């Protein structure tokens, strides 16, 4: 297994850790569990999250992207999931650690396909963080999202999510409710019920 790489992008490092934490709590019999992503089980969400991290790395470095379509995950897992995840996170982290913070823009796999370095790294973090939450909820574990992480994720979500809803990457936003904290506000904006539980 590869050694962890720190990117220096605060939100991205925190989101990567959240995804590691969530996946570490998945047991061998959990992969077929339902998730907050209504059409995907836990294995499919995991594959999607892995593929997206590789996709961000590929956009930055020109290296090969994922060997499958992250938006059509099979749910059939090959290899040790922890090792598969770590490989993807290391590729993503290495790519982001090498980004010039003074660059005007960097390439990304999601529209608008070019963002400021901060926004690009936060978009990558948004993907990792929200799917960390999906996986944790599917296994009945505490949310790995913190208010400190949710705030920058909401900032970038407001930049990129609306165009992505049109082709199904995110569900329609849910109505905010009184008492929502930063995490709940982010989840509702992304079309997720903060109180979702596996039934």
N, C-alpha and C positions, 0 to 999 in steps of 0.2 A: 504494500500500500504506500502511496506517495506521502511525503511529508506536507503538512499544512503550509500554505503560503499566505502571508498577510498582504493584502492589496494596498493598505493605507487609505482606502475609501471606507469611512466609518460605517455607513449603512450597509455596504456590500459585505464587509467582514462580519457584521452582526447577523445579516441574513444568511450567509453561508453557515455560520455557527448554528443558527436556528434550524436550518435544514438538516444539518448533521444530527442535531439533538433529536429532531422529530423522527428521522429514519432509524436512529439507534433504538427507539422504543417499539419498532415494528417486529412482531414475532413471526415465525415461519408460517403460521396459520392465518396471519392477518391480511395477506396480500389481496384477498378477494373481497375485503370489507367495502361497504359503501362509503362514499366521501361526500363532502359538500359540493363537489362537481358532479351533478346528478347523473351524467352519462358515463362517468368513469369510475372504476374501482380503484383501490389504493395502488395496485401495481401500475395501472395506467397513469395515474397522477405522478407517481414516482418516475416513470419513464419520460413523461412530458417534462418534468422539472429537470431531469438529467439532460435531455436533449436540448432544452433551452439554454442551459449553461454552456454546453458545447457550441451552440449556435452563436452566442455572444462572443465566445472566444474566437470562433471562426471568422466572424465579421471583422474583428480587430486585427487578426494575424494572417488571414488568408489560408490557414491550415484547414484540413478537411472538417466538414460539419458533421452532425450526427449521422449515423448510418441508417437512420429511420426517420420517418416524418413525426416530429413531436406532437403534431395535432391529430395523428391517427395511431396512438400507441396500442400495441397488440395485447398488453397485459401478460405476455409470456416473458418471464425474466430469465436472463442468461447470466450465470456467474453470481458471485457474492454481491448482494446489493450494496453493502457498505463500501466495497472496493470499487464498484461501478460508480457510485456517487462520488467517492473521493477523487477518482480520476477526472470526472467532469468538473468538480470544484477546483481542483488544482489547475486544470487547463484554463478555466475562467479566471481564477485569481492571478495566474501568471500573466495572462493577457492584460488584465486591468492594471496590474502592478507596473507594467511597462508603458502605460499611456502617458503622454505628455500633458500635464495638467494645464499648460498654457495654450494648448491647441484650441483652435476656434471650434472644431467639431471632430467627432469620431464616428466611424461607421457602426451601425447597429442592425440587428436582424429584424427589428420591429419598426413600423412607420413612426416617424418620417425617414427612417434609415440613416439619418445623420443627426446627432445631438451634441450638445456641449459635453465635455468629459464628465462633469458632475451628473448631468441628467442621464447620460448613457449608463454610468455606473449605478445610479439609483434605479433605473429601469431594470437592470440585471438583478439588483437587490429586491425589487418589487416582486419579480417572478419567483425568486428563491424564497422570499419571506412568506408570500401568500400560500405557496404550496407546502411550506413547512407547517403552516397553520392547518391546511386541509388534512395533511397526514396525521398531525397530532390529534385533531378532532376525530378522525376516523378510528383511532386507536384509544379514544377516551382519555387522552392525556392532557395536561395543562397547555394553554396557549403558549407558544414560543415567542409570540409577538409582544413587544413592550411599547409603551407610549413613546419612548425615545426613538425607537425604530419606526413606529407607525407615522410619525410626523414627516420625516423626509420622504417616506414612501407615498404618503398622500400628496405631497408636493409634486412628485413626478407623475403620479397617477393622473392628476388634473391636467398634466401636459399631454399624456399619450393615450389614455384609456378610451375616450369617446370615439375616435375613429375605429378602434379595435372592436367595439361592441357590434358594429355593423356586420361583421362576419363571424360573430359568435365567440370571440376570444374571452369576452366578459359578458355576464348576464346584466340585465337592466339594473340600475342602481335601486337600492331599497330606501324607503323614506327614513330619514334620521329620526331618532327618538330621544326624548328628554332623558338626560342622564348618560348618554353615550360618551365614553371616553375616546381618546384618539384612536385606539385600536378598533373599537366598535364602529366609529365613524368611517375608518378606512375600509373595513370589511363590508359595511353597507354600501359604500360607494362602488365597491367591486362586485356588488350583487350577491353578497354572502350574508347569511343570518348569523350575527355574532353568537347566538345561543344555539346554533345547530349542534345536534348530538346524533350519534349513530343509533338507529332504532333497532 
